Amino acid sequence: MTRSPIPVGKVPVDLLARLLGDTGPVPGEVLLGPAVRQDACALDLPGGVLVVATDPVTLTGRDLGRPAVIVNANDVAVMGVRPRWFLATILVPSVPRAERRDP
């Protein structure tokens, strides 16, 4: 069977479902763990439950900060909690194979 490379951009849903299905048991502190179409996780910590989300924002070339904060704050808010911190995901552009400098 020939394997094709993963396309640039979001991981295809079927591949993501397969990968998340192979993670095995999660620690007891993970109240809401990785799942397809799940935008946040919930962790039971000694100080309370921490809800975390980090969603890359694409399709914008200017004023990236505002949409990044709004999208991620929304992912936390829809879980029923008040957003307090910001966790960033940074996507770097793909480099054509001919331009790569592999060691």
N, C-alpha and C positions, 0 to 999 in steps of 0.2 A: 504494500500500500504506500503510495506517495503522500508525503506530508507537505502541506503548503504553509508558508509563513503566516503568522497572525497579522491581519491587516493593521495599518496605522489607525489609531483612534481607540474607541471603546472596545473592550474584549467582547466577542460575540456571546450572547446570552447562553447558548448551549454549552460553550466551552467553560464559561464562568460557573454554570451549574455543576458541571463535571468536576471542576477544580474544588469548589466549595463542598461538594459531596465527599471528597477524599480527605477532609481535614481531621477526621477522627473526633473523639470526644473533646469538648471544650472544658476548661476549668470551671469549677462551681461558681466562681465570681462573675462569670459571663452570663448575664440574665438574658440578653438578646445579642446573638452572635451573627456571624456572616451568613448572608442569604441573598439570593437574587432579588433585586428590586427593593432591598432593605437599605435605607439611606443613613441609618445611624446604628450604633451599638449601645448597650447599657451594661455597665460594670458595677457590681456591688462592692464598694470599698468601705473601709472602716468609718469614714466620715459621711457615708451616704451613697446614693446611686449617682454615678457619673454617666451622662449621655454624651457620646462623642460622634461627630460627623466630619468627614473631610471629603469634599466633592470638587473635583477639578472644574474650573470654569473655562470653557472654550468659546470660540466664535466671537471673540472681542479682541481688538487690538489696542484700545485706549481705555483709560479709566477702569482698569481691571479690578482694583481693590474693592470698590463699592459692590459690584455684582458678586464678587467672591464671598464677601461677608454676608450679603443678603441671602444668597443661595444656601450657604452653610448654616446660618442662623435659622433659616426656615426649616432645614432638615432636623435641627434640634427642637425647635418650637413645636413642630407637629407631633413630637413625641410627648408633649405635655409639660415640658420644662423650659425654664428661662435660659437662653444662651448667655454664657458668661465669658468665654474665651474663644479664641479663633485658632484653628488648626489648619495649616495651609498644605495643599497638594500642589506641587510644581511639576508641570509637564515640560519636557524639553523636546524640541523638534527632532525628528528622525534625521539621521545623517546618511546620505546615499552611500552605498557600499564602497564606491570608488574613492570617496573622500575620507573614509575611516582611517584612523591611525592606530591599528591594533598593535599592542606591544609584542 
